[in-house]
Amino acid sequence: MLLSLALWFFPSSIKPDARHALAVSLLVLIMWVARILPHAITGLIGCYLFWTVVRVPPATAFGGFTNISAWFVFATGLFGLMMTKTRLAHRLAAWLMGRSGVSYSRLVLSFLLTSLLLNFLVPSGIARVIILAGIGLGVVSSRGWGPEALPARGLFVALTFSSTLFDKLMITGGSTIVAQGIIEKVGGTPVYWSQWLFAMLPALVVSLFACWLVIVWLFPADPLKSGASQGPLEAGRRQGGAWGPVETRCAFLLMAALTFWVTDFIHHIHPAVVALGIALVATLPRIGVLEPEDLKQINFLPFIFTASALSLGEGLMKTGALTVVTQALTTCWGPWAYSFLPSATVLYWTSFAYHLLVPSDPTTLATSMPTVMNFALAHRWNPVAAGLVWTLGLTGKIFVYQSGATIAGFSFGYFQVRDFLKVGICLAVVEFLVLLILLVWYWPLIGLIR
């Protein structure tokens, strides 16, 4: 509170609107981190202050509530409800568990590999969370893990974090598509899908195994006793009978959504439009699988949380506060500009810090990547290398509000903010160490930097 007030009244050359917007955003971030109130309520307070105190138009202050990503998160609640009610989640879980065995470690690895595979098929982190969480709900139920059980928390952190981690290491999501476009337009250098993947390949391999080891280390499962290992197999046999009509309709709706997601390069329909449309069809009589009474179980707080976070980002752009921040970034980079190696180190950590202020991957890149490109060109660095470093800095998320996918995973209620924080810190350090390997050895080897 005191820091926010000091920023509000501190005399400077920054325009009052931008300074006040930064002060309100700082207050909201502190409240989110300290978890003084539920995240959704804190976000609404921020929107209200932008509207009434900063004098941002209400269409901007609450603009996130018309953002398609917020409604995507709402659709995740309906998808989860569909899969648990029809017990399709249990059937999918039994199938996965039958192939991964009874080992918790192998189960986590199976989820991570499945998440990696989905990156090639489904172009949305939230959609990937929906699919993986549906399977996860069946796994934790069949194994008798409650929301407070360490392995259940670890499993949901793994599927949530991986859904927003791998798509920064390959051009398979909205954020990397934004980054690719800015590098080509502002940096004046073409970026190919294969080039991005090849440049990030060591980071992809290390990230997969690092995420697996960190999850198993931080969220250990008790060793299964000899008799307990039959539980998942018995669950699989129970779920292996004939499909009921409701379960069949649910599977058909999910396959329809997956088909649209995979073929978006043909029809160009946004994944959120598909998700919300399928979720609404699921509520129709005789066609869908949800009854009016089921809808009362929906938790609207994740939707409000996402919408308010996006609204704050719009308010920061409207008031020019983000321009002030990007100008400050170039000042910080100046002393390190004598060589790309130290500059890349600073780029990584400033990207990590900047993302704390802007709670959306595409928005973070859209508002900051042009500055990175101009700085790289001014110092004759490879724009592609600079863009890859800046994008890699977004992988180290430590708070759930930083991405729609992480909010969607958090909404299932199987892990706490501190759980995500611990994993995020560990993987941010791992990604930085991987970056050093890329800068010192791999990228010079493949000719990306000299």
C-alpha positions as CSV (number, residue, x, y, z in Angstrom):
1,M,0.0,0.0,0.0
2,L,2.8,2.4,0.9
3,L,4.7,1.7,-2.3
4,S,1.6,2.3,-4.3
5,L,0.9,5.6,-2.6
6,A,4.5,6.7,-3.0
7,L,4.3,6.0,-6.7
8,W,1.0,7.8,-7.0
9,F,2.3,11.1,-5.4
10,F,5.9,10.9,-6.4
11,P,6.7,13.9,-8.5
12,S,8.2,12.9,-11.9
13,S,8.1,13.6,-15.6
14,I,5.7,10.7,-16.1
15,K,2.2,11.8,-17.1
16,P,-0.3,11.6,-14.2
17,D,-2.5,9.1,-15.9
18,A,0.4,6.7,-16.6
19,R,1.8,7.2,-13.1
20,H,-1.6,6.6,-11.4
21,A,-2.2,3.5,-13.6
22,L,1.2,2.1,-12.5
23,A,0.4,2.8,-8.9
24,V,-3.0,1.0,-9.0
25,S,-1.4,-2.0,-10.9
26,L,1.3,-2.2,-8.3
27,L,-1.3,-2.3,-5.5
28,V,-3.2,-5.1,-7.3
29,L,0.0,-7.1,-7.9
30,I,0.9,-6.9,-4.2
31,M,-2.5,-8.0,-3.2
32,W,-2.4,-10.9,-5.7
33,V,1.0,-12.0,-4.4
34,A,0.0,-11.6,-0.7
35,R,-3.4,-13.2,-1.4
36,I,-5.1,-10.7,0.9
37,L,-8.4,-11.3,-0.9
38,P,-9.5,-13.9,-3.5
39,H,-7.8,-13.2,-6.8
40,A,-11.0,-12.4,-8.6
41,I,-12.1,-9.8,-6.0
42,T,-8.7,-8.2,-6.1
43,G,-8.9,-7.9,-9.9
44,L,-12.3,-6.3,-9.7
45,I,-11.0,-3.8,-7.2
46,G,-8.3,-2.9,-9.7
47,C,-10.8,-2.5,-12.5
48,Y,-12.9,-0.3,-10.3
49,L,-10.0,1.9,-9.3
50,F,-8.9,2.3,-13.0
51,W,-12.5,3.4,-13.7
52,T,-13.1,5.7,-10.8
53,V,-9.7,7.0,-9.7
54,V,-7.5,6.8,-12.8
55,R,-10.5,7.9,-14.9
56,V,-10.1,5.2,-17.6
57,P,-13.3,4.8,-19.6
58,P,-15.4,1.9,-18.3
59,A,-15.2,0.2,-21.7
60,T,-11.4,-0.1,-21.1
61,A,-11.4,-0.5,-17.3
62,F,-13.7,-3.6,-17.7
63,G,-12.7,-4.4,-21.3
64,G,-11.3,-7.8,-20.3
65,F,-14.9,-9.0,-19.7
66,T,-15.5,-8.9,-23.5
67,N,-12.1,-10.5,-24.2
68,I,-12.4,-13.9,-25.8
69,S,-9.7,-15.4,-23.5
70,A,-11.9,-14.8,-20.4
71,W,-14.8,-16.6,-22.0
72,F,-12.4,-19.4,-22.9
73,V,-11.7,-19.8,-19.2
74,F,-15.4,-19.9,-18.6
75,A,-15.7,-22.7,-21.1
76,T,-13.1,-24.7,-19.2
77,G,-15.4,-25.0,-16.3
78,L,-18.2,-26.4,-18.4
79,F,-15.8,-28.9,-20.1
80,G,-14.6,-30.1,-16.7
81,L,-18.2,-30.5,-15.6
82,M,-19.1,-32.5,-18.7
83,M,-16.2,-34.9,-18.2
84,T,-16.7,-35.5,-14.5
85,K,-20.5,-35.9,-14.7
86,T,-20.4,-38.4,-17.6
87,R,-17.3,-40.2,-16.0
88,L,-15.6,-39.9,-19.4
89,A,-12.6,-38.5,-17.4
90,H,-12.4,-41.8,-15.5
91,R,-12.4,-43.8,-18.7
92,L,-9.6,-41.7,-20.2
93,A,-7.7,-41.8,-17.0
94,A,-7.9,-45.6,-16.9
95,W,-6.6,-45.8,-20.4
96,L,-3.6,-43.5,-19.6
97,M,-2.9,-45.3,-16.3
98,G,-3.0,-48.7,-18.0
99,R,-0.1,-47.6,-20.1
100,S,1.9,-45.7,-17.5
101,G,1.6,-48.3,-14.8
102,V,1.1,-47.7,-11.1
103,S,4.2,-45.5,-10.7
104,Y,3.5,-41.9,-9.8
105,S,6.7,-40.8,-11.5
106,R,5.8,-42.5,-14.7
107,L,2.3,-41.1,-14.5
108,V,3.6,-37.5,-14.3
109,L,6.0,-38.2,-17.2
110,S,3.1,-39.5,-19.3
111,F,1.1,-36.3,-18.7
112,L,4.1,-34.2,-19.7
113,L,4.7,-36.2,-22.9
114,T,0.9,-36.0,-23.7
115,S,1.1,-32.2,-23.1
116,L,4.1,-32.0,-25.5
117,L,2.2,-34.0,-28.1
118,L,-0.9,-31.8,-27.8
119,N,1.3,-28.7,-28.6
120,F,1.5,-30.0,-32.1
121,L,-2.2,-30.6,-32.4
122,V,-4.0,-28.0,-30.3
123,P,-3.0,-24.4,-30.7
124,S,-4.3,-23.1,-27.4
125,G,-2.8,-23.5,-23.9
126,I,-6.3,-23.3,-22.3
127,A,-7.6,-26.0,-24.6
128,R,-4.7,-28.2,-23.7
129,V,-5.4,-27.7,-20.0
130,I,-9.1,-28.7,-20.6
131,I,-8.0,-32.0,-22.2
132,L,-5.4,-32.8,-19.7
133,A,-7.4,-31.7,-16.7
134,G,-10.3,-33.9,-17.7
135,I,-7.9,-36.9,-17.7
136,G,-6.4,-35.7,-14.4
137,L,-9.8,-35.5,-12.7
138,G,-10.3,-39.2,-13.5
139,V,-6.8,-40.1,-12.3
140,V,-7.1,-38.4,-8.9
141,S,-10.6,-39.8,-8.4
142,S,-9.6,-43.4,-9.2
143,R,-6.6,-43.2,-6.9
144,G,-8.5,-41.6,-4.1
145,W,-6.4,-38.4,-3.9
146,G,-8.2,-35.4,-2.5
147,P,-7.4,-31.8,-3.5
148,E,-4.9,-31.5,-0.6
149,A,-3.0,-34.7,-1.5
150,L,0.6,-33.9,-2.7
151,P,0.5,-36.2,-5.8
152,A,-2.9,-34.6,-6.9
153,R,-1.4,-31.1,-6.5
154,G,1.7,-32.1,-8.4
155,L,-0.2,-33.7,-11.2
156,F,-2.3,-30.6,-11.8
157,V,0.7,-28.2,-11.5
158,A,2.5,-30.4,-14.1
159,L,-0.4,-30.4,-16.7
160,T,-0.9,-26.6,-16.1
161,F,2.7,-25.5,-16.3
162,S,3.5,-27.7,-19.2
163,S,0.6,-26.3,-21.2
164,T,2.1,-22.9,-21.1
165,L,5.8,-23.9,-21.1
166,F,6.2,-26.0,-24.3
167,D,4.4,-23.5,-26.6
168,K,7.2,-20.9,-26.0
169,L,9.8,-23.4,-27.3
170,M,8.0,-24.0,-30.6
171,I,5.6,-21.9,-32.8
172,T,2.4,-23.7,-31.7
173,G,0.5,-21.0,-29.7
174,G,-0.7,-17.5,-29.9
175,S,2.2,-16.0,-28.1
176,T,4.9,-17.4,-30.3
177,I,2.9,-16.5,-33.4
178,V,2.8,-12.9,-32.2
179,A,6.5,-13.0,-31.5
180,Q,7.2,-14.5,-34.9
181,G,5.2,-11.7,-36.6
182,I,7.0,-8.9,-34.8
183,I,10.5,-10.3,-35.4
184,E,9.7,-10.5,-39.1
185,K,8.0,-7.1,-39.3
186,V,10.1,-5.0,-37.0
187,G,13.3,-7.0,-37.0
188,G,13.2,-7.5,-40.7
189,T,14.3,-11.1,-40.5
190,P,12.2,-14.1,-41.5
191,V,11.6,-16.8,-38.8
192,Y,10.6,-20.3,-39.9
193,W,8.8,-22.9,-37.8
194,S,11.6,-25.4,-38.2
195,Q,14.2,-22.7,-37.3
196,W,12.5,-21.9,-34.0
197,L,12.1,-25.5,-33.0
198,F,15.7,-26.3,-34.0
199,A,17.1,-23.3,-32.0
200,M,15.0,-24.2,-28.9
201,L,15.5,-28.0,-29.1
202,P,17.9,-28.3,-26.2
203,A,15.7,-26.1,-24.1
204,L,12.7,-28.3,-25.0
205,V,14.4,-31.5,-24.0
206,V,15.8,-30.1,-20.8
207,S,12.5,-28.4,-19.9
208,L,10.6,-31.7,-20.2
209,F,12.8,-33.6,-17.9
210,A,13.4,-30.7,-15.5
211,C,9.6,-30.2,-15.1
212,W,9.2,-33.9,-14.4
213,L,12.0,-34.1,-11.8
214,V,10.9,-30.9,-10.1
215,I,7.3,-32.1,-9.8
216,V,8.2,-35.5,-8.5
217,W,10.7,-33.9,-6.0
218,L,8.3,-31.2,-4.7
219,F,5.1,-33.3,-4.7
220,P,6.2,-36.9,-3.8
221,A,3.7,-39.7,-3.6
222,D,3.8,-42.4,-0.9
223,P,5.2,-45.7,-2.3
224,L,2.2,-47.9,-3.3
225,K,1.8,-51.0,-1.2
226,S,1.6,-54.3,-3.0
227,G,-2.2,-54.6,-2.8
228,A,-2.8,-50.9,-3.6
229,S,-1.4,-51.3,-7.1
230,Q,-4.5,-53.1,-8.3
231,G,-6.7,-50.0,-7.8
232,P,-6.0,-48.3,-11.1
233,L,-6.3,-51.6,-13.0
234,E,-9.6,-52.5,-11.4
235,A,-10.8,-48.9,-12.2
236,G,-9.8,-49.5,-15.8
237,R,-11.7,-52.7,-16.0
238,R,-14.8,-51.1,-14.5
239,Q,-14.6,-48.3,-17.0
240,G,-14.0,-50.7,-19.9
241,G,-17.6,-51.7,-20.4
242,A,-20.1,-50.5,-23.0
243,W,-20.4,-46.7,-23.4
244,G,-23.7,-45.1,-22.2
245,P,-25.5,-42.6,-24.3
246,V,-24.5,-39.6,-22.2
247,E,-20.9,-40.6,-22.2
248,T,-21.0,-41.1,-26.0
249,R,-22.5,-37.7,-26.5
250,C,-19.8,-36.1,-24.3
251,A,-17.0,-37.9,-26.2
252,F,-18.6,-36.8,-29.5
253,L,-18.6,-33.1,-28.3
254,L,-15.0,-33.3,-27.2
255,M,-13.9,-34.9,-30.4
256,A,-15.7,-32.1,-32.3
257,A,-13.9,-29.5,-30.3
258,L,-10.5,-31.2,-30.9
259,T,-11.2,-31.5,-34.6
260,F,-11.9,-27.8,-34.9
261,W,-8.8,-27.0,-32.8
262,V,-6.5,-29.2,-34.9
263,T,-7.8,-27.8,-38.2
264,D,-7.8,-24.1,-37.3
265,F,-5.3,-23.4,-40.1
266,I,-8.2,-24.2,-42.5
267,H,-11.2,-22.5,-41.0
268,H,-9.3,-19.8,-38.9
269,I,-12.0,-20.0,-36.1
270,H,-10.5,-19.0,-32.8
271,P,-10.1,-21.9,-30.3
272,A,-12.1,-19.9,-27.7
273,V,-15.1,-19.6,-30.1
274,V,-15.0,-23.4,-30.6
275,A,-14.7,-24.1,-26.8
276,L,-17.6,-21.8,-25.8
277,G,-19.8,-23.1,-28.7
278,I,-19.3,-26.7,-27.8
279,A,-19.8,-25.9,-24.1
280,L,-23.1,-24.2,-24.9
281,V,-24.2,-27.1,-27.1
282,A,-23.6,-29.4,-24.1
283,T,-26.3,-27.6,-22.2
284,L,-29.0,-28.2,-24.9
285,P,-31.8,-30.7,-24.1
286,R,-31.4,-34.2,-25.6
287,I,-28.2,-33.1,-27.5
288,G,-26.0,-32.1,-24.6
289,V,-25.0,-33.7,-21.3
290,L,-25.6,-31.0,-18.8
291,E,-28.8,-30.2,-16.9
292,P,-29.8,-26.8,-15.5
293,E,-29.0,-28.0,-12.0
294,D,-25.5,-28.9,-13.1
295,L,-24.8,-25.3,-14.1
296,K,-25.1,-24.2,-10.5
297,Q,-21.8,-25.9,-9.8
298,I,-19.8,-23.6,-12.1
299,N,-17.2,-21.5,-10.4
300,F,-17.3,-18.0,-11.9
301,L,-14.3,-16.7,-10.0
302,P,-11.7,-17.9,-12.6
303,F,-13.7,-16.1,-15.3
304,I,-13.7,-12.8,-13.3
305,F,-10.1,-13.3,-12.4
306,T,-9.1,-13.6,-16.1
307,A,-11.3,-10.8,-17.3
308,S,-10.0,-8.4,-14.6
309,A,-6.4,-9.2,-15.3
310,L,-6.9,-8.6,-19.0
311,S,-8.7,-5.4,-18.2
312,L,-5.7,-4.1,-16.2
313,G,-3.5,-4.8,-19.2
314,E,-5.8,-2.8,-21.4
315,G,-5.8,0.1,-18.9
316,L,-2.0,0.1,-18.8
317,M,-1.8,0.4,-22.5
318,K,-4.6,3.1,-22.7
319,T,-2.9,5.3,-20.2
320,G,0.6,5.0,-21.8
321,A,2.0,3.3,-18.6
322,L,3.5,0.4,-20.6
323,T,5.3,2.8,-22.9
324,V,6.9,4.3,-19.7
325,V,8.0,0.8,-18.7
326,T,9.5,-0.2,-22.1
327,Q,11.4,3.1,-22.1
328,A,12.8,2.2,-18.7
329,L,13.8,-1.2,-20.0
330,T,16.0,0.2,-22.7
331,T,17.7,2.4,-20.1
332,C,18.5,-0.7,-18.0
333,W,19.8,-2.6,-21.1
334,G,22.3,0.2,-22.1
335,P,25.2,-0.7,-19.7
336,W,25.2,-4.3,-20.9
337,A,25.0,-3.6,-24.6
338,Y,28.8,-4.1,-25.2
339,S,28.2,-7.8,-25.9
340,F,25.3,-10.1,-26.7
341,L,25.9,-12.6,-23.9
342,P,25.5,-10.2,-21.0
343,S,22.7,-8.4,-22.8
344,A,20.8,-11.6,-23.4
345,T,21.1,-12.4,-19.7
346,V,19.6,-9.0,-18.8
347,L,16.9,-9.5,-21.6
348,Y,15.8,-12.8,-20.0
349,W,15.4,-11.5,-16.5
350,T,13.7,-8.2,-17.6
351,S,11.3,-10.3,-19.7
352,F,10.6,-12.4,-16.6
353,A,10.0,-9.2,-14.5
354,Y,7.9,-7.4,-17.2
355,H,5.6,-10.4,-17.5
356,L,4.7,-9.9,-13.8
357,L,3.2,-6.6,-14.7
358,V,1.4,-7.7,-17.9
359,P,-0.7,-10.8,-17.2
360,S,-1.0,-12.2,-20.8
361,D,1.7,-13.9,-23.0
362,P,0.5,-12.3,-26.3
363,T,0.0,-8.9,-24.7
364,T,3.4,-9.0,-23.1
365,L,5.1,-9.8,-26.4
366,A,2.9,-7.3,-28.4
367,T,3.8,-4.4,-26.1
368,S,7.5,-5.2,-25.6
369,M,8.9,-7.1,-28.5
370,P,9.1,-4.1,-30.8
371,T,11.3,-2.4,-28.3
372,V,13.5,-5.5,-28.1
373,M,13.8,-5.6,-31.9
374,N,14.7,-1.9,-32.2
375,F,17.4,-2.3,-29.5
376,A,18.8,-5.4,-31.2
377,L,19.0,-3.7,-34.6
378,A,20.6,-0.6,-33.0
379,H,23.4,-2.8,-31.6
380,R,23.7,-5.1,-34.7
381,W,22.5,-8.2,-33.0
382,N,20.6,-11.0,-34.7
383,P,16.9,-10.1,-34.2
384,V,15.9,-13.7,-34.2
385,A,18.3,-14.5,-31.3
386,A,17.1,-11.5,-29.3
387,G,13.4,-12.5,-29.9
388,L,14.0,-16.1,-28.8
389,V,15.7,-14.9,-25.6
390,W,12.8,-12.5,-24.8
391,T,10.2,-15.2,-25.5
392,L,12.1,-17.7,-23.4
393,G,11.8,-15.3,-20.4
394,L,8.1,-15.9,-20.4
395,T,8.5,-19.6,-19.6
396,G,9.3,-18.9,-16.0
397,K,5.9,-18.1,-14.6
398,I,5.6,-17.9,-10.9
399,F,2.0,-16.6,-10.4
400,V,-1.2,-18.0,-11.7
401,Y,-2.5,-14.7,-13.0
402,Q,0.2,-14.5,-15.7
403,S,-1.6,-16.6,-18.3
404,G,-5.1,-17.8,-19.2
405,A,-3.9,-21.4,-19.3
406,T,-2.5,-21.2,-15.7
407,I,-5.8,-19.6,-14.5
408,A,-7.7,-22.4,-16.2
409,G,-5.6,-25.0,-14.4
410,F,-5.9,-23.2,-11.1
411,S,-9.7,-23.1,-11.4
412,F,-9.9,-26.9,-11.0
413,G,-8.9,-26.4,-7.3
414,Y,-6.2,-29.0,-7.1
415,F,-3.2,-26.7,-6.3
416,Q,-2.5,-23.5,-4.4
417,V,-0.6,-20.4,-5.4
418,R,2.4,-21.4,-3.4
419,D,2.6,-24.7,-5.2
420,F,2.8,-23.0,-8.6
421,L,5.2,-20.5,-7.2
422,K,7.7,-23.2,-6.1
423,V,7.7,-24.9,-9.4
424,G,7.9,-21.6,-11.3
425,I,11.0,-20.4,-9.5
426,C,12.7,-23.7,-10.0
427,L,12.0,-23.8,-13.7
428,A,12.8,-20.1,-14.2
429,V,16.3,-20.9,-12.9
430,V,16.5,-24.0,-15.1
431,E,15.5,-22.1,-18.2
432,F,18.1,-19.5,-17.5
433,L,20.8,-22.1,-17.2
434,V,19.7,-23.6,-20.4
435,L,19.9,-20.2,-22.0
436,L,23.5,-19.9,-21.0
437,I,24.2,-23.2,-22.8
438,L,22.4,-22.0,-25.9
439,L,24.3,-18.7,-25.9
440,V,27.8,-20.1,-25.2
441,W,27.7,-23.4,-27.2
442,Y,24.6,-24.3,-29.2
443,W,23.6,-21.1,-31.0
444,P,27.1,-20.3,-32.1
445,L,27.4,-23.9,-33.3
446,I,24.3,-23.6,-35.5
447,G,25.2,-20.1,-36.7
448,L,22.4,-18.2,-34.9
449,I,24.9,-15.8,-33.2
450,R,28.5,-15.1,-33.8
